Amino acid sequence: MAMALVFTCFFATLLPHLTNAASCQSNGAHSPAINPAGTHAILTVNDFGPGGDGGGPSECDGNYHPLPQRVVALSTGWYNGGSRCGKTIRITAKNGRSAVAKVVDECDSTQGCDEEHANQSPCKTNIVDASETVWNDLRLNTDDGEVAITWTMA
């Protein structure tokens, strides 16, 4: 009986780490091809302010971007080594509403699960990670977590 208890405790302790390990694997550095007429993506929500879930300051300018700023992070491939830093994109939701936001960060699809990435798993390769203000402009509910959108350079 004691051996069964030790065995159960061992796996109860180990299981969360095994489950988390798979989510920490790279999703790759290549995002889907950009379509000038509108690139399909998944919108996620992020807090770009100090102490927010985005981790440290933004990759583009080393600053935080608290609300109500309209800012986004793009998956590694779309971020393209920072070539889109400071540029604006137009995000269009399926409800027909659109919003314009400035690219300030990378949503790293190659690394994660460490302090630098706020212990979050690597992003998927098709993410536009937006501030809550962008979600509000689009009249989307942040509780949905992920919403299909399209984006273009503004």
ZIFEN-V229800 format. One record per backbone hydrogen bond with DSSP energy under -0.5 kcal/mol. NH is the residue of the N-H (numbers start at 0). CO is the residue of the C=O. E is the energy in kcal/mol with one decimal. If there is no record, write none. Layout:
BEGIN
nh: <NH,NH>
co: <CO,CO>
e: <E,E>
END
This chain:
BEGIN
nh: <4,5,6,7,8,9,10,11,12,13,14,15,16,17,18,19,20,21,22,23,23,24,26,27,30,35,37,38,40,41,42,43,45,47,51,53,54,55,57,59,61,64,68,70,71,72,73,74,75,78,79,80,81,82,82,83,84,85,86,88,89,90,90,91,92,93,95,98,100,101,102,103,103,104,106,107,112,116,117,118,119,121,122,126,127,128,128,129,129,130,133,134,135,136,137,138,139,141,143,144,145,146,148,149,150,151,153>
co: <0,1,2,3,4,5,6,7,8,9,10,11,13,13,14,15,16,17,18,19,20,21,108,108,28,33,34,150,148,125,146,127,129,45,48,46,51,115,62,103,57,47,65,68,101,128,104,126,106,74,75,75,78,78,79,78,81,102,83,100,151,88,98,149,96,147,92,90,88,69,86,71,101,71,73,105,119,113,114,113,116,22,107,123,41,72,126,43,127,70,130,130,131,132,133,135,134,139,140,141,143,42,40,91,38,89,87>
e: <-1.9,-2.2,-2.5,-2.6,-2.5,-2.4,-2.1,-2.3,-1.8,-2.1,-2.8,-0.6,-0.7,-1.9,-2.7,-2.1,-1.6,-1.0,-0.8,-0.7,-1.0,-1.2,-3.1,-0.8,-0.6,-0.6,-2.4,-2.8,-2.5,-2.8,-3.5,-2.0,-2.4,-0.7,-2.2,-1.6,-1.5,-0.6,-3.0,-2.0,-1.7,-2.5,-1.8,-1.0,-2.3,-2.3,-1.8,-1.8,-1.0,-2.8,-1.7,-0.5,-1.0,-0.5,-1.4,-1.1,-1.7,-2.9,-1.9,-2.6,-2.9,-0.5,-3.2,-3.0,-2.7,-0.6,-1.9,-2.1,-2.2,-2.5,-2.9,-2.7,-0.6,-1.2,-3.1,-1.0,-3.7,-0.7,-1.9,-3.4,-2.1,-0.6,-2.8,-0.6,-2.5,-2.9,-0.5,-3.2,-0.7,-2.1,-0.8,-1.5,-2.6,-2.5,-1.9,-1.2,-2.6,-0.6,-2.1,-1.4,-2.0,-1.7,-2.4,-2.1,-1.7,-1.9,-2.6>
END
